[in-house]
Amino acid sequence: MPSFSFPPGFFWGASTSSYQVEGNNNNNDWFLWEVEGKVAFSCGRAADSYQRFEEDFQLAKFLGHNSHRFSLEWSRIQPHEKEFNKKEIEHYRQVIYSLLEKDIQPIVTLHHFTNPLWFYQKGCWVNPYSSDYFARYVEKISRELSGLVKYWITINEPLVYIYNSYFRGIWPPGENSLRKAGEVLKNIKEAHLKAYQIIHKTNNKVFVSLAKHLREFSPCHFLNFGQNFVPAFLRNKFFNFELLNYFYKKKSLDFLAVNYYSKDFVRFSGGELFGKNCYSSHHQLRRNSLGWYVSPDSFFNILLRLKRFNLDIIITENGTSEERPELYEDFLRTHILSMVKAIKLGVKVKGYLWWSLIDNFEWERGFSPKFGLIGVDRNLNRTIKPFSYIYKNICINNLINYG
């Protein structure tokens, strides 16, 4: 049976984020959002990984993982503007030790959507000093964890955060303002640039990036293709590559951290700058349980477009939520094989992390989506899913069979 062997040292693993798995994070804007009844679901204990991280990492090790991406909860580490919590810093140090003891490379994310209440109450990312507040947190934690972390991600999916929080208004603070969205983008750009410099100043031989969500935007080809091309072009320009181009020119990306899930078919809609998604049946692609189009070919196309940066790429999120178990295996295999095609054409992919290690809290969708390699029921019992054993074989052998 033909197979493809990945380069030595290739990263295999999965990702999580603090609010989505830890539980009892009650000092940030998402918790307030829930308390105020702005969302139908409450995170609560999540998957209780704050207490059970050792158990989860043992399962990751059993599944052959050699890397794991997770996020620090800023609101735990800095509960008040002028206070850093030594106990919580030590907790995350123990989390990292647990990974290192298992020969699992930690990839640490500093901001994954949630903000401390004190920061939120100061205007959050609209505040002109927000990048300075973030920089103080980054300086503290990068010094505390110096020598333990080689791969750092400053901010997860900044444009997704801005779009949902300041454009659509479905995440806190629930704004619908193009002006404020622009201010937040400016401040988050400054935050990443400052964090990049701080981490390199306080750590030796580290690699710093931010996690960029990418998807392929295609104009709906069924009706009004000419009109549909415009919003698809605008989405591709503003949501995919403009931010990467900016940071690349600023020399503040040591590698590319790529999150990919789906593609969108876009159609023109008067009065809406970026148009609307088209979900008509004339698009033949399968859709997952969330209604997202499954397109491994688009994953390949995105990777090929990243080749021009000539940077190492780590796929920091790729995954799906499905109704039928066999569809997880199909998604996993087809997307990894698309990644193989890109590698053969010279794209410098050096790692692949599934989203997510365990079933978790998926923001405004609650616990219904099931992305995990490991199932977690509401009694918090862990169960390895069948497709995870397929992934385990790939991870352990560092190869994939074509058959």
N, C-alpha and C positions, 0 to 999 in steps of 0.2 A: 504494500500500500504506500503510495507516495506521501511524503511528509515534508514539513518545513521546520528547520531548527532555528531558533531565535539566537541572537548574539549572546555570548557568555555575560552573566551579570544582569540579564534582562529582569526588570521588576515585574513581579506578578503579585496581585493582592486585591484589596478592596478598600473602600472609603466609607467614612461616617462623618457626621458633624455633631457637635456637643449637644445642642438643643434637641436634636432629633433622636438621640439615643440615651443621653445621660439620665434624664429625669430630674424633677424637682429644681429646675432652674427658674427661680421665682423673683429674680432681680433685674429682669431685662424687659425690653419693649414688647416682645412677643407674649410674655406672661401677662403684662398689662392689657394687651390687645384681647387676650382670652377673657380676663377678668371683666373687662368692659363689655363683653358680649359681641365683639366685632367679628368673631369667627365662630363657626358652629362646633368646633372641636377643641378639646383641651388636651394638652400634651401630658400633664400629670407625671407619672413615673416613666413615661416613654418606654424604653427597654431596660431601664435600671442599670445601664452600663457604667454609671458613675461608681456603683458598688461592685459590678460584675465584670469589669474590664478584663480581669485576669482570665475568667472563664471564656470570654469572647475571643481573647487572643490565643488561648489554647486551641480553640476550634479553628482559628485562622491558621495556626501552625499545622494542625492536623490536615487542613486542606491544601497544604503545600505553599502557603504564601510566604514571600520573602520581603514584602513591603506592606505598609499600611498607612493610609492617609486619615488623619483625624483633625479636629479643630479644638482649640482652646476656647473656653468660655470667658470672654473678656469680663463679663459681669461678675463672675466668681473671683477672678484675679484682682480686679479693681472695683470693689463694691461701691466705693465713693471716690469722688474726684481726687482727693488727697490721701487715699488709703489703698495700700496693696496688701492682700491677704496672704501671709506667709504659708498658712496651712494649705490653701488652694494651690499655690505655686508648688509646694512639696507634693501634693497629690498628682499634679501633671508630671512632675519629675519621676514619680513612681510609675506612672503610665508608660513613660518613655523607657525607663529601666526594664519594665516588663517586656516590651517589644524587643529591646536590644538583647536581653537574655535569651530570647527565642530566635535570634538571628533574623529579626524582621526589621527592615529599615523604616524608621518613622519619617513620615512626611507631614509636617506640621502646618496647619492653616491657622492664621491669627484672627481672621474675621470671617464668619460664615453666617451672614444675614442678621444676627441678633446684636443689640446694642445695650449697654448698661443703662439703667433707669436715669442715673444722674446725667449721662451724656444725652439721652433722649430728651430730658427736661430742659437742657440747654439749647435745644433746637436741632439736635442730632446732626446729620451731615449738611444741613443748610447753614449751620453756624460757621462763620468765616474762620474760626480757630479750630474747627473740628480735626483738621489734619495734625495740628499740634497736640491735641488731646490723644489722638491715636498714636502719635510718635512717642509720647511718654510711656504709654503702655508697651509699645514695641521695644523701646530701649530697656525697660525693666525686665521683660520676659526674655529678650535675647541674651541679656547678661546672665540671668538666672539659669538659662538652659545652654549656655555656651559650652561647646564641646560635645554636646549630646545629640544635636540635630544637625544634619547635613543638608537637608532639603526643606526649604521654607516657602510657603505660599502666603502672601500678605493678605489678599482679599479674594473671597470666592465670588465669581460671577457678578462683578459690579453692575453691569448693565441690566441683568435680570433683577437685581435688587432695586435699582433705580426705576425700572419700568413698572414693577409691581407696587413699589412704595410711593413713588412720586408722579407716576403717569396714569396707571390704572387705578391706584388707590386701594388695592385689595390687601396690602400688607401695611403694617404700621410705618409711618404715621398716617396713612390713608389720604395722601395728597393727590390732586389731579391738576398739576401745574407744570407746564412746559418750562416756565422760567425757573422754578425751584429744581426741576430735574436737571437743568443745565448747571445750576449752582452746585448741586450735589456732585455731578460729574467732575466739575472743576476741583472740588475739594477732595474727592476720592483719588483723582489723578495725583494731587499733591501728596496725599497720604501714602500712596504706593511709593512714590519717588523718595520720600523721607524714610519710609520703612526700609527700602532697599539699601540706602546708604547706611542706616543705623545697623542693620544686621551684618553687613559686610565689615563695618567698623569694629563690631564687638565679637565677631566670630571669624575664625580662619577656615579657609577651604570649604565654603558653603555655596549653595546654589539657591537663588531666590527668583521667584516668579509670582504671578497671580493667576488664578484659575479662570480661564475664559470659556464661557459657553459659546459653542458654535453650532449652527445648523445650516443646512442648505435651503435657500429661499428660491423657489421656482415659480415663475408666473403661471397661473392656471392657463392651460393651453386650449381649453374647450371653447371659451367665448371671450372676445375682446382682448386677444393676446397683447396687442399694442398697448392698451391702457394698463393691463395687468403687469406689464413689464416694469412700469415706473415704480409702484410700491415695492415690488420684489427687489429692484435695484437699490432702492433707498434702504430697505431692511438689510440687505447684504453689506452695503457700505457702512451704515452706522452701527449695526448690531454685531457684525462679524469681525471686520478687519481694521476699522479706523483706530480703535483703542490699541490693538496690537502694533499697528504701524507707529503710533505715537510713542509707545514705550520702547519699541525697538530702536527708534531714532534717538531716544534718550539714553540708550544703552543700559536699560534697567530691567532686562529679562535675561537671566542666565540659561533658562530653558523655557519651553512652552508647556504650560499645563492646560490640557484641553479636556473640556467636558462636552460630550456629544451624545444625543439621544435620538434625534428625529429630523425630518425635513418638513417644511411647510409649503403648500401650494397657496399662492397669494393672488387675490383678485382686487381690482380697483373698487374703491368705495368712496363716493363723493363726500368730502368733508373730513375724511380720515387719512392723515398723511401717509401712514404705513399700510393702508388697505385693510382687508380682512382675510382670514384664513378660509380656504375653500375645502369643504369636506364632501363634495359631491361624489356620487358613486362612479362618475366617469374617471376618477383617479383609481387605478387598479391596485395600489399598494395596500398591504394589510395594515390594520390599525390595532394597537395594543389596548389594554383595558382602560387606559386613560384617553383613548381616541387619537393618540399620536401615531403618525405614519412611521412604519418600520422600513428603513431604507439603508441597508449596509452599503449600497453603491454611493449614497450621499456621503457616508463616512469616508469612503475612499476618496471622493472628490475633494472633501474638506482637507484631508491629510495632504493630498497632492498640492493643494494651493498653499500649504504651509511650508513646502520645500524651499521656497525662495528665502526664507529667514535663515536657513542653514543652522538651525539650533536643534539640540536634542529635544524630543517631544516625549512627555509622559501623559498618557491618557488617564486623567485623574478621576473621571467619571464616565462610565458607559454602562447602561443597564436598561431594564424594562420591567413593567408590571403586566402580568398576563393572567388570563382566566384559566388556561390549560397548561399543565406542567411541561409538556413537550415543546411548547413555544419558547420557553426560556432557553432550552438547549439550542433551538434553531437560531434565536437571536444571538446567543453567545458565539456559536460557531461561525455564522455568516459575518459577524462584525470582526471577529479576529482574523478571518480569512481576507476580509477587505483590508485590514491593517497589514497583513502579509503582502498583498499586492503592492501597497504603498512602499513598504520596506524594500521590496525588490526593485523599485524604481528610484531608490536612493533617499527616501524620506527617513529621517533619523529618529525613528521611534525607539525608545529605550525602556518603555514600561507601559503596563496596562492594568488599571485598577477598576474593578467592577463596582458599580453603585447598586446596592451597598452590601456591607458585610452582613448586616442583620436587618430584618424588617424594622421599620422605624416610623416616626411621626413625620408625615409629608405635608407639613404646613397647613394651608387652608383645606387640604383634602383629608386631613386626619390620618387614621391608621388603615384605611381601606387599600391604598396602593401597596403592593407587596414586591419590593425591589430586592429583598435580601437573598443572599446565598443561604442564609440560615433563617428559617421561619421563627417568629416570636409571637406566641399567642398572648391574649390579654391576662393570662396568669404568669406571663413572662417565661414560659418554658421555651427552650431552644430546640429546634429540629432542623437538621441539615436537609436541604432539598435535593431531590435526585439529580438535577442538572449540575449541582455543585461538585459531584464526583467526576463529571466530564471535565469541568474546569480544573479540578485537582490533578487529573492526569496531565493536562496541558502544563500546569504550573510545575509539577515535579519533574517532568521529562523535558521541559523547555522546548517543546515542539508540538505541532498540530498535524494530524493526519488529514488528508484531503478527502478521504473516502467517507 
